[in-house]
Amino acid sequence: MNRINKFMYTVVKGEKVRIKVSFTPASQSGSFAVLTLDGEPLEPSGNPPVYEFTVTKDVEHEHVVKMDFTFMPDAPATAKYSVEVSGSKGGTFSFEVNKGDPIIDPNVRFRVVVG
């Protein structure tokens, strides 16, 4: 996996993608993250939640992960989601979505390239 920008990555067919989502402050209840892959729900495992999928698209196509992050009204101004994206073929990248950001529901694209 390689990073093009904050919300765009290149992957190869068959690669396993792992997305870990953490919320700060950790003790904050009522924080919700919902991820979908190409319109279908991705189910997390563990705590913090980890979402995984295998790249099945062909070269020059994309998988799109829609990340819907909810900040409860009582969340402090410093509240944020930390996202770590990694691939089984290498590459680990991270970004944050803060409560005050203009985009709190990013579409993250995984473009399939020749391995």
C-alpha positions in Angstrom: 0.0 0.0 0.0 1.1 3.5 -0.8 -0.4 6.8 0.2 -1.3 9.3 -2.5 -3.0 11.7 0.0 -4.9 11.7 3.2 -7.9 9.9 1.6 -6.4 8.0 -1.3 -4.2 4.9 -1.3 -2.9 2.5 -3.9 -3.2 -1.3 -3.3 -2.9 -4.5 -5.2 -5.5 -7.2 -5.8 -5.4 -9.7 -3.0 -3.9 -7.3 -0.5 -5.6 -7.2 3.0 -6.4 -3.7 4.2 -6.7 -3.0 7.9 -8.3 0.2 9.3 -8.0 0.9 13.1 -10.1 3.6 14.5 -9.5 5.2 18.0 -11.5 8.0 19.7 -10.0 10.6 22.0 -10.8 11.1 24.8 -10.9 7.3 25.3 -13.4 7.6 28.2 -15.9 9.5 26.0 -19.1 7.5 25.6 -21.4 8.0 22.8 -18.8 8.2 20.0 -19.8 6.3 16.9 -17.9 5.3 13.8 -19.6 3.5 11.0 -17.6 2.3 8.0 -19.0 0.9 4.7 -17.0 -0.7 1.9 -18.5 -0.1 -1.5 -21.9 0.5 0.1 -21.9 -2.6 2.3 -21.4 -2.4 6.1 -17.9 -3.3 7.4 -18.1 -5.0 10.8 -15.3 -4.2 13.3 -13.6 -6.4 15.8 -11.8 -5.6 19.0 -11.4 -2.4 21.0 -10.3 0.0 19.5 -12.3 -1.3 16.5 -10.4 -2.7 13.6 -12.0 -3.1 10.2 -10.5 -5.4 7.5 -11.2 -6.3 3.9 -9.4 -8.0 1.0 -8.9 -6.1 -2.2 -11.0 -7.9 -4.9 -11.2 -5.2 -7.6 -9.2 -5.3 -10.8 -6.4 -2.9 -11.7 -7.6 0.7 -12.4 -10.7 0.2 -10.2 -11.3 1.4 -6.6 -12.7 0.2 -3.4 -14.4 3.1 -1.5 -14.6 3.1 2.3 -17.1 5.7 3.6 -16.3 6.7 7.1 -19.1 8.2 9.1 -17.9 9.7 12.4 -20.3 11.0 15.0 -19.3 13.5 17.6 -21.9 13.7 20.5 -22.8 17.3 21.5 -21.1 16.9 24.9 -17.8 15.8 23.3 -15.0 18.3 24.1 -13.7 20.6 21.3 -10.5 18.5 21.4 -12.3 15.3 20.5 -11.0 13.4 17.5 -10.9 10.1 15.7 -7.4 8.7 14.9 -7.4 6.4 11.9 -4.5 4.0 11.0 -4.6 2.4 7.6 -2.3 -0.4 6.7 -1.8 -3.1 4.0 -0.6 -6.6 4.2 1.9 -5.8 1.4 3.4 -3.0 3.5 2.7 0.6 4.4 1.1 2.0 7.5 -0.4 5.5 7.4 -2.5 7.6 9.8 -4.8 10.6 9.8 -7.1 12.3 12.2 -10.6 13.7 12.0 -11.2 16.4 14.6 -14.5 17.6 15.9 -14.2 21.0 14.3 -13.0 19.7 10.9 -15.1 20.7 7.8 -15.1 17.0 6.7 -16.0 14.5 9.4 -17.3 11.8 7.0 -14.5 11.1 4.5 -14.6 8.7 1.6 -11.3 6.9 1.6 -10.3 5.4 -1.8 -8.2 2.4 -2.5 -7.1 2.4 -6.1 -5.9 -1.0 -7.4 -2.6 -0.9 -9.3 -0.3 -3.5 -10.9 1.6 -5.3 -8.2 
